[in-house]
């Protein structure tokens, strides 16, 4: 019975090919655009995740603050080996962990200076670092040598230095005394969007000496899970279990560590407190990028959907007017109102499904083509895309979800004219002229 209804609906659509083709193209266009915009948003999120979890955060982070006095806190974890031992016990999902020393300094070269966020890294123990960093000059292996530094290309241009040049880092130590260190540029890497605007990397031991830290002190322990999607539950569990182990743990606060200084320094306590965060917490200051793209996507799709819905209403209204006598005849020979309603809904559903399917395939093909072209993003846009080349992330589940959403909207939009057709009185409909 359903097959017969489908055949009837398909024939009715075919009788008004021109009108339905235009409406189908509109539905396909909206679906394709939704697929492309969704792929762009997913691509930005993927790029943000990959660069962030290499440059400044793990999937989960065990960081914290140490306060010598109640008014001065420094981003560090003391007795890091002991903390890591407990972390390994509590996180069976752990793939590997890496310690990162954290710091801030003014970089002073012969001709220029700038403020930088310093990351102390053990290049031998972090293979993921090499997968994201693209070295333009120098050798990343040189970063294993003391008193070396990795800069990004914009930083090197601003400081007017090249590989092999030396400059001075100036910063106060954790005890308040000013300290300096001469470092040599070991490598210059390609920019990685906003995240590379201020981050620079040194060997962890060099940064410890610079801040006069003990060997067993680090800035944060970055935890990389086998499944990054479990970061939230793991962080919540780890926060609870570390507190039970006797560590003082800060309350959950979804902000980057450098945004917590004012709050920490205003609190009346001394000593060590651990702070467990996820990669999303550490990137909360950049969430406006995804929010902005998602907002623009939603606004554009809303406008286009309104146009499509109006088109469906007009098309079905015209179809009902043209087929009024046909509807009256069907009702006169015994067709129930719900059957008339069903046939009109089925026509709209077929039109919506065929249009969205075509649009989804076209959108996915365009996205795949753009990825294959490896198009370079304009420099002004790279900062916001967090990627040098335009990359659209396609997921079958998201594409199917977008197509189903548009198909559902087109079907729901047909309810009013379909009800109107079903309510026509047989006698009135059969005597309709026009």
Secondary structure by P-SEA (a helix, b strand, c coil): caaaaaaaaaaaaaaaaaaaaaaaaaaaaaaaaaaaaaaaaaaaaaaaaaaaaccccccccccbbbbcccccccccccaaaaaaaaaaaacccccbbbbbbbbbbbbbcccbbbbbbbbbbcccccaaaaacccccccccccccccccccccaaaaaaacccccbbbbbbbbccccbbbbbbbccccccccccccccccccccaaaaaaaaccccccccbbbbbcccccaaaaaaaaaaaaaaaaccccccccccccccaaaaaaacccccbbbbbbcccccccccaaaaaaaaaaaaaaaaaaaaaaaaaaaaaaaaaaaaaaaaaaaaaaacccaaaaaaaaaaaaaaaaaaaaaaaaaaaaaaaaaaaaaccccccccccccccccbbbbbbaaaaaaaaaaaaaaaaaaaaaaaaaaaaccaaaaaaccc
